[in-house]
Amino acid sequence: MRYVSTRGGMADRSFSEILLAGLADDGGLSICDHYPFISDHELDCWRGLKYVDLAYEIISRFATDIPAEDLRKIINSTYTADKFGSTEITPVTKLKHNLYILELSNGPTLAFKDIAMQFLGNLFEYILTKNNQQLNILGATSGDTGPSAEYAMLGKSHVRVFMLSPYQRMSPFQEAQMYSLDEDNIYNVAVEGSFDRAQDMVKGVSHDAAFKARYKIGTVNSINWARVMAQVVYYFKAYLAVTDDNRQKISFTVPSGNFGNIYAGHIARQMGLPIDKLVLATNENNVLDEFFRTGIYRVRDEDDVHITSSPSMDISKASNFERFIFDLVGRDPKIVSELWKQVETSGYFDISKTKFYQDIAAYGFKSGSSTHNDRIQTIREIKSEYGLVIDTHTADGLKVAKAFIEDGVPMVCLETALPAKFESTVVEALGHKPDRPASHDGIEDMPKKYEVMAPSVDAIKSYIEKHVGA
Ligand SMILES: *Cc1c(COP(=O)(O)O)cnc(C)c1O
């Protein structure tokens, strides 16, 4: 398998070559040069496979330059009952006839990002050890990606994590998840100001190519190909759990922000998985719902982003979306480059009058959005009808899914976090706190380790210099 850029300006590369890189040099995203097709017969053979074996079958088709034995080891050591609660890794719960929840949040930080990030941690360590390299991951988090990345890189000898977070603006639970980690390779930096200030510092560093090269700065943000790829596995797992015959089709609803999770569903569908609809759910930040309804992709100013009770979906633009558009326009990098040039100059593109917009139907995409009140109502409904307490993001999904449930087509809603992560909204809806997994009991009371910093690019640079050494 070779990888190309969505904007056409990168000589094709191997999986390992794109693994540690962020954006392609031409500003595009790396993407596989074709989607591997899974035949009916192969899909039959996969029925009954354990998660790790299914993961190997799928990932080995993308990571073709990693020796089979090594890849198996990495996968087997990632997806364990110890880390994810059971060897099922992503169990499916039936709510009623035709409605299911795909549990994705049983990992160490109680959100679906762990599924990809834990794999990434082990994969990075493998490649870096093999090449005798060091990597210093620099990132900014508003609360969810940070813990997931830190738990994935914990104690890895070739990786350091410098994670910037907004000082005193996260929930006590989120703060505790990161700041209570006492590991030599994890550096928590609390930036005075908003998440955007922290993000600006990361951008500032990434514009300094010499600094980046000298201090081996890398990222694990949501455009990382390996993260997306690892998420393809659970679409297959869910399909095989819900059906007993490949002639059956199922639909998925995905709470979406940066379009990473649902893009993995698109990949599964392109690989031949019998998916009927891929329903994209947004909160009040409905950039993507607007696109699927109108054909207009209009990014928001950072100041126009609503701060909501499903904060992990509060986005101004969707960083993985370009990969889907690449497919939609027939994989023509000239058209993709032109569209993103329009985004840069005018803040939007409009394909409503083109044949591409008509083609969207063939990819199965549908969309809808949800509000704070919808989340509260949905959390109440699901509790009273099924006795299940869900988190706010999963509630966005279930609310939007309702409009697209059809007879004879099972609808699988992706659970993207546990309610324990978003306690205050659950209390607002139900009047009591959600259960908390024993692993997280009393974490707010643990000692905290972090450095407070002014929002300055120079400050973070000298902090990195001091801790990495030249
Ligand atoms: C990151 C995140 C999302 C959004 O996923 P994307 O891949 O960015 O679309 C949804 N819910 C939760 C809880 C998340 O952490």
Ligand as a Chemical Component Dictionary entry (heavy atoms), coordinates in Angstrom:
data_LIG
# 
_chem_comp.id                   LIG 
_chem_comp.type                 NON-POLYMER 
_chem_comp.pdbx_formal_charge   0 
_chem_comp.three_letter_code    LIG 
# 
loop_
_chem_comp_atom.comp_id 
_chem_comp_atom.atom_id 
_chem_comp_atom.alt_atom_id 
_chem_comp_atom.type_symbol 
_chem_comp_atom.charge 
_chem_comp_atom.model_Cartn_x 
_chem_comp_atom.model_Cartn_y 
_chem_comp_atom.model_Cartn_z 
_chem_comp_atom.pdbx_ordinal 
LIG C1 C1 C 0 -12.978 13.515 19.686 1  
LIG C2 C2 C 0 -14.370 13.224 20.119 2  
LIG C3 C3 C 0 -15.460 13.266 19.217 3  
LIG C4 C4 C 0 -15.291 13.699 17.768 4  
LIG O1 O1 O 0 -14.624 12.727 16.996 5  
LIG P1 P1 P 0 -14.019 13.129 15.560 6  
LIG O2 O2 O 0 -13.212 11.951 15.163 7  
LIG O3 O3 O 0 -13.174 14.344 15.793 8  
LIG O4 O4 O 0 -15.167 13.397 14.651 9  
LIG C5 C5 C 0 -16.714 12.925 19.685 10 
LIG N1 N1 N 0 -16.914 12.585 20.983 11 
LIG C6 C6 C 0 -15.910 12.540 21.873 12 
LIG C7 C7 C 0 -16.205 12.173 23.286 13 
LIG C8 C8 C 0 -14.592 12.842 21.493 14 
LIG O5 O5 O 0 -13.604 12.794 22.381 15 
# 
loop_
_chem_comp_bond.comp_id 
_chem_comp_bond.atom_id_1 
_chem_comp_bond.atom_id_2 
_chem_comp_bond.value_order 
_chem_comp_bond.pdbx_ordinal 
LIG C1 C2 SING 1  
LIG C2 C3 SING 2  
LIG C2 C8 DOUB 3  
LIG C3 C4 SING 4  
LIG C3 C5 DOUB 5  
LIG C4 O1 SING 6  
LIG O1 P1 SING 7  
LIG P1 O2 DOUB 8  
LIG P1 O3 SING 9  
LIG P1 O4 SING 10 
LIG C5 N1 SING 11 
LIG N1 C6 DOUB 12 
LIG C6 C7 SING 13 
LIG C6 C8 SING 14 
LIG C8 O5 SING 15 
# 
